[in-house]
């Protein structure tokens, strides 16, 4: 086995089995403590809900209650009902709700300078960019081996993940033309991907649910099978300027890429001159347990560009395109821009959040609590084999993911939505993903006690499902 194969097997296999805690050892079967409904819709329609129904564009199917405030991993509605949020605002609130440190930075920075536009420099954008580069050099990623300082990287700040992906595709298109001429314009993406809802990002999100009403989309898109090796040679050609992929697909079902496949993808991009983009908007910034989902992989499996957003400012809008210098050098003044991206407020918050997430104390906490979460989750398929899909060949469990991002795959595609509704009626928020998956995305500050409550609720609800 080669060094690359060995490293890949270590990092991207199914989440490792964890030693059992005393609490889980004491549990001889699934919890039935939370079979009764405890949270109900308000008896009267809240004013905000009535206004939303009248004035807000109806593109979301939301439950009929209104959230008013949050603290840590919990939120409350207008009726005073308390919910444990195991969605973290779709992987956004990594430090939880109403974090005191984030509030302090917001108050201090908003009192001094909110916005400068792209015409002038501000104090915080370069500091946050520097922190992203130095942390990546220290931890590995983007072609840097851990501890490497040779070579450089640049950051372009945006306002969202979708905007970051649009920027990455645009940059890759220019690199392609600079390297290969006018015909090097095609873009490769993969089934079950989700990269956003604007026209460019939507064009590389090959799901009819999202694309159908808006075709025709941007031409020149080639769609491949995720984790499929044989197709890469014909899929990525000399006309390909960009390949965009999630190391762990989030919206598509929490599907981890095989590390050997990412390395093969990297090699194919090198041989054709294509730019490899890793969308780490959901799985990056320590959600998967490391700085980037690909951080611990050999550089032979690293991208040219990383896109990020969700947790970077813990709920304040920000996104970023992160690229090596050999990619950045193609971009000159006037080739890209944004009015709001890189604002002093967003970047001050981002610097604070990233400094906290990267601290040794936080990383130790995440490692400990995520191990406990995995230990609890891996019991579910053994207790409910008729509900969960079988483990893939070579895997001990069907549970997918690592760190603080997990997917629970169901046999019945109607069950995930039912689980989301039933857990919500018992004070727990979880999400669906893909066609048959429940997604678990707690804040990185979540406690073991909160994990136990969440999984107890899940166990109780699973016992109520009709098989």
C-alpha positions in Angstrom: 0.0 0.0 0.0 1.4 3.4 -1.0 1.8 6.3 1.5 -1.0 8.1 -0.2 -3.4 5.1 -0.1 -2.5 4.5 3.6 -3.1 8.1 4.6 -6.4 8.2 2.6 -7.7 5.1 4.2 -7.0 6.6 7.7 -8.8 9.9 7.1 -11.8 9.3 4.9 -13.2 5.9 5.9 -16.4 5.7 8.0 -16.3 7.5 11.3 -14.2 5.4 13.7 -15.8 3.4 16.5 -15.5 5.2 19.8 -15.0 3.8 23.2 -18.2 3.5 25.0 -19.0 5.9 27.8 -20.5 4.8 31.1 -23.9 6.4 30.1 -24.1 4.5 26.9 -22.9 1.3 28.5 -25.8 1.6 31.0 -28.3 1.9 28.2 -29.6 -1.6 27.2 -32.0 -0.3 24.6 -33.4 2.8 22.9 -35.0 5.5 25.0 -38.7 5.8 25.1 -38.7 8.8 27.4 -39.9 11.3 24.8 -42.7 9.5 23.0 -45.3 12.2 24.1 -45.7 15.4 22.2 -44.4 18.3 24.4 -44.3 21.2 21.9 -47.4 22.4 20.0 -48.2 25.3 17.6 -49.4 28.5 19.3 -53.1 28.8 19.8 -53.1 32.2 18.1 -51.2 33.1 15.0 -48.2 35.3 16.0 -48.2 38.7 14.5 -44.8 38.1 12.8 -46.2 34.9 11.2 -49.2 36.8 9.9 -47.0 39.5 8.5 -44.7 36.9 6.9 -47.6 35.2 5.2 -48.7 38.5 3.8 -45.5 40.1 2.8 -42.6 37.5 2.5 -42.1 35.7 -0.7 -43.3 32.1 -0.1 -40.3 30.1 -1.1 -39.8 28.3 2.2 -42.1 25.7 3.8 -41.7 26.6 7.5 -43.5 25.3 10.6 -46.2 27.6 12.0 -44.3 29.2 14.9 -41.9 32.1 15.3 -38.6 32.1 17.1 -37.8 35.1 19.3 -34.4 34.4 20.9 -31.6 31.9 21.5 -28.8 31.1 23.8 -26.1 28.5 23.3 -27.7 25.4 21.6 -31.3 26.5 22.4 -33.9 28.7 20.9 -37.3 29.8 22.1 -40.6 30.6 20.3 -43.2 33.3 21.0 -45.0 30.8 23.3 -41.9 30.4 25.5 -41.3 26.8 24.2 -37.6 25.9 24.3 -36.0 23.8 21.5 -32.6 22.2 21.3 -31.2 23.3 17.9 -29.3 20.4 16.3 -29.2 22.3 13.0 -27.0 25.3 14.1 -28.8 27.4 11.5 -27.8 24.9 8.8 -24.2 24.6 10.1 -23.8 28.4 10.7 -24.0 28.9 14.5 -20.8 27.0 15.4 -20.5 29.0 18.6 -24.2 28.7 19.4 -26.8 31.4 19.6 -26.2 34.8 21.3 -22.6 34.1 22.0 -21.2 36.8 24.4 -17.9 37.1 22.6 -19.6 37.6 19.2 -22.0 40.1 20.7 -19.1 42.1 22.2 -17.2 42.3 18.8 -20.4 43.3 17.0 -21.1 46.1 19.4 -17.6 47.4 19.5 -17.0 47.3 15.7 -20.5 48.6 14.8 -19.8 51.6 17.0 -16.7 52.5 15.1 -16.9 51.4 11.4 -19.6 49.3 9.6 -18.9 49.7 6.0 -16.3 51.2 3.6 -17.1 49.6 0.2 -14.4 48.1 -2.0 -12.9 51.5 -2.7 -11.0 51.6 0.6 -9.0 49.3 2.8 -10.2 48.4 6.3 -8.4 47.1 9.3 -10.1 43.7 9.6 -10.3 42.1 6.2 -6.5 41.6 5.9 -6.3 40.3 9.5 -8.9 37.7 8.8 -7.3 36.7 5.5 -3.9 36.3 7.3 -5.5 34.1 9.9 -7.1 31.9 7.2 -3.7 31.5 5.5 -1.7 30.8 8.6 -4.2 28.4 10.1 -4.2 26.5 6.8 -0.5 26.4 6.7 -0.4 25.1 10.3 -3.2 22.5 9.9 -2.9 21.5 6.3 -5.1 22.2 3.3 -5.1 24.0 -0.1 -1.8 22.3 -1.0 -0.1 23.1 2.3 1.2 20.1 4.3 0.8 20.7 8.0 3.5 23.1 9.3 4.4 24.3 5.8 5.0 28.0 5.2 6.4 27.9 1.6 4.1 29.5 -1.0 1.2 31.8 -0.4 -2.5 32.2 -0.8 -5.0 34.9 -1.2 -8.6 35.5 -0.1 -11.6 37.2 -1.7 -14.4 38.1 0.7 -18.0 37.8 -0.3 -21.3 37.7 1.5 -22.6 34.1 1.3 -21.6 30.6 0.2 -23.4 30.9 -3.1 -21.6 34.1 -3.8 -18.3 32.5 -2.9 -19.0 29.6 -5.4 -19.9 32.1 -8.1 -16.6 33.8 -7.5 -14.7 30.6 -7.6 -16.3 29.5 -10.9 -15.6 32.9 -12.4 -11.9 32.9 -11.3 -11.5 29.3 -12.6 -13.0 30.4 -16.0 -10.4 33.1 -16.3 -7.6 30.8 -15.3 -8.8 28.3 -17.9 -8.8 30.9 -20.7 -5.3 32.1 -19.6 -4.0 28.5 -19.6 -5.8 26.9 -22.5 -7.4 29.6 -24.6 -11.0 30.4 -25.5 -12.3 26.8 -25.6 -11.2 25.9 -22.1 -14.6 26.8 -20.5 -16.4 23.6 -19.4 -17.2 23.0 -15.7 -17.5 19.6 -14.0 -19.8 18.9 -11.0 -21.2 15.8 -9.4 -24.6 14.3 -8.7 -26.2 15.1 -5.4 -24.1 18.3 -5.1 -25.5 21.5 -3.7 -23.6 24.7 -4.5 -26.3 27.4 -4.3 -29.3 28.8 -6.1 -28.0 31.7 -8.2 -27.7 30.9 -11.9 -24.1 29.8 -12.0 -24.2 27.9 -8.7 -27.5 26.4 -9.6 -26.1 25.2 -12.9 -23.6 23.0 -11.0 -26.3 21.7 -8.6 -27.7 18.9 -10.7 -31.0 18.2 -9.0 -34.2 18.7 -10.9 -35.9 19.9 -7.7 -33.8 23.0 -7.7 -33.0 23.3 -11.5 -36.3 22.3 -13.1 -38.3 25.6 -13.1 -35.3 27.6 -14.3 -33.9 25.8 -17.3 -32.1 26.6 -19.5 -29.2 27.2 -17.2 -25.6 28.0 -18.0 -24.2 25.8 -20.7 -21.0 23.8 -20.7 -21.7 21.8 -17.5 -20.6 18.1 -17.3 -22.1 16.0 -14.5 -20.3 13.0 -13.0 -20.9 10.3 -10.5 -19.6 11.1 -7.0 -16.8 8.7 -5.9 -16.7 7.1 -9.3 -13.2 6.5 -10.6 -13.6 5.2 -14.2 -15.6 8.2 -15.4 -13.0 10.9 -14.5 -10.9 10.5 -17.7 -13.8 11.2 -20.1 -15.5 13.6 -17.7 -12.5 16.0 -17.3 -10.8 17.0 -20.5 -8.6 19.6 -22.0 -11.7 21.8 -22.4 -12.5 21.7 -18.6 -11.6 24.8 -16.8 -13.0 23.9 -13.4 -14.1 20.9 -11.2 -16.2 21.8 -8.2 -16.9 19.2 -5.5 -17.9 19.0 -1.8 -15.4 16.8 0.2 -18.5 15.9 2.3 -21.8 16.5 0.5 -24.1 18.2 2.9 -27.5 18.9 1.4 -27.1 15.9 -0.9 -27.2 13.5 2.1 -23.9 13.8 4.1 -21.9 11.8 1.6 -18.1 11.7 2.2 -15.8 11.6 -0.7 -13.3 8.8 -0.8 -9.9 10.2 -0.3 -8.4 8.0 -3.0 -11.1 9.5 -5.4 -10.2 13.0 -4.4 -6.5 12.2 -5.1 -7.5 10.8 -8.5 -9.6 13.9 -9.1 -6.6 16.1 -8.2 -4.3 14.1 -10.6 -6.8 14.4 -13.5 -7.1 18.2 -12.9 -3.3 18.5 -13.0 -3.1 16.6 -16.2 -5.8 18.7 -18.0 -5.0 22.0 -16.4 -8.4 22.3 -14.7 -8.8 24.2 -11.5 -10.0 22.0 -8.6 -12.5 23.8 -6.3 -13.5 22.3 -2.9 -16.8 23.6 -1.6 -16.3 23.4 2.2 -19.1 25.8 3.0 -20.9 23.2 5.2 -18.2 20.7 6.1 -15.3 23.1 6.6 -14.0 25.3 9.5 -13.8 22.5 12.0 -17.3 21.0 11.5 -15.8 17.7 10.4 -13.3 17.8 13.2 -10.4 19.4 11.3 -9.9 22.9 9.9 -10.9 21.7 6.5 -12.5 18.4 5.7 -9.4 17.7 3.5 -6.8 19.0 6.0 -5.4 15.7 7.1 -5.2 14.3 3.5 -1.9 14.3 1.6 -1.4 17.4 -0.6 -2.0 15.1 -3.6 -5.7 15.3 -2.7 -5.9 19.0 -2.1 -7.7 21.7 -4.1 -6.6 24.9 -5.8 -9.5 26.9 -4.3 -11.6 26.5 -1.2 -15.0 28.2 -0.8 -16.4 28.9 2.7 -19.1 30.8 4.4 -21.6 29.4 6.9 -19.8 29.4 10.3 -17.2 32.0 9.5 -19.0 34.8 11.3 -21.4 32.7 13.4 -24.5 34.0 11.6 -23.4 37.4 10.3 -23.3 37.2 6.5 -19.9 36.4 5.1 -18.3 34.2 2.5 -14.9 33.7 1.0 -12.9 32.3 -1.9 -9.5 31.0 -0.8 -6.9 30.3 -3.4 -3.3 29.6 -3.9 -1.1 32.3 -5.4 -0.8 30.6 -8.8 -4.5 30.9 -9.1 -4.8 34.4 -7.7 -2.2 35.9 -10.0 -4.6 35.7 -12.9 -7.0 38.1 -11.3 -6.2 41.8 -11.7 -8.0 45.0 -10.6 -11.5 45.1 -12.1 -11.8 41.4 -12.8 -14.1 40.8 -9.8 -15.7 42.8 -7.0 -18.4 43.3 -4.4 -19.9 46.2 -2.6 -20.4 44.6 0.8 -17.9 41.7 0.8 -15.0 42.1 3.3 -16.7 44.7 5.4 -15.0 45.7 8.7 -17.9 44.4 10.8 -18.1 41.0 9.0 -14.4 40.4 9.1 -14.0 41.5 12.7 -16.6 39.0 13.7 -15.0 36.4 11.5 -11.6 36.9 13.0 -13.0 36.5 16.5 -15.0 33.4 15.5 -12.2 31.7 13.7 -9.8 32.4 16.6 -12.2 30.7 19.0 -12.9 27.7 16.7 -9.2 27.1 16.2 -8.2 27.3 19.9 -6.8 24.1 21.5 -9.6 24.1 24.1 -12.3 24.2 21.4 -10.7 21.5 19.4 -10.4 19.2 22.4 -14.0 19.9 23.3 -15.2 19.1 19.7 -13.1 15.9 19.6 -14.6 14.7 23.0 -18.2 15.5 22.4 -18.2 14.4 18.7 -16.9 11.0 19.8 -19.7 10.7 22.3 -22.2 11.7 19.6 -20.9 9.1 17.3 -21.0 6.4 20.0 -24.7 7.2 20.6 -25.6 7.4 16.9 -23.9 4.2 15.8 -26.3 2.2 18.1 -29.4 3.4 16.1 -29.0 1.0 13.2 -28.5 -1.9 15.5 -31.7 -1.1 17.5 -33.7 -0.1 14.4 -32.4 -2.3 11.5 -35.8 -2.3 9.8 -35.7 1.5 9.6 -32.1 2.3 8.6 -30.4 1.3 5.4 -27.7 -1.4 5.6 -24.1 -0.5 6.0 -22.2 -0.1 2.7 -19.8 -2.8 1.7 -16.7 -2.6 3.9 -18.3 -0.4 6.5 -19.5 -1.3 9.9 -22.4 1.2 10.0 -24.6 3.1 7.6 -24.2 6.3 9.7 -22.3 8.8 7.6 -20.1 11.7 8.6 -17.6 12.7 11.3 -17.0 15.5 13.8 -20.3 17.4 14.1 -21.8 16.5 10.7 -23.8 13.2 10.5 -26.3 11.7 8.1 -28.8 8.9 9.1 -29.9 7.1 6.0 -33.5 5.6 6.0 -35.0 2.8 4.0 -38.3 4.6 3.6 -37.9 8.1 1.9 -41.0 9.3 3.8 -39.3 8.8 7.2 -36.8 11.7 7.3 -39.4 14.4 7.0 -41.6 12.5 9.6 -38.6 12.3 12.0 -37.9 16.1 11.6 -41.6 16.9 12.4 -41.8 14.5 15.3 -38.5 15.6 16.9 -39.6 19.2 16.6 -42.8 18.3 18.5 -40.6 17.0 21.3 -38.2 20.1 21.4 -35.5 19.1 19.0 -34.5 20.5 15.6 -32.9 18.3 13.0 -32.8 18.5 9.2 -33.4 16.4 6.2 -30.8 15.9 3.5 -30.9 14.2 0.1 -33.8 11.9 -0.6 -33.6 9.6 2.5 -31.4 11.2 5.2 -31.8 13.0 8.5 -28.9 15.4 9.0 -27.3 16.2 12.4 -25.5 19.6 12.7 -25.2 20.7 16.3 -23.2 23.8 17.3 -19.6 23.0 18.1 -20.1 24.2 21.6 -22.8 21.5 22.2 -22.4 19.6 25.5 -22.5 15.8 26.2 -25.8 16.3 28.1 -27.4 18.0 25.1 -26.2 15.2 22.9 -27.8 12.7 25.2 -31.1 14.6 25.2 -31.0 14.8 21.4 -30.3 11.2 20.8 -32.9 10.1 23.4 -35.5 12.1 21.5 -34.4 10.5 18.2 -34.6 7.0 19.8 -38.1 7.8 21.1 -39.3 9.1 17.7 -37.7 6.2 15.8 -39.8 3.8 17.9 -43.0 5.6 16.8 -42.3 5.2 13.0 -44.5 2.9 11.0 -42.4 0.4 9.1 
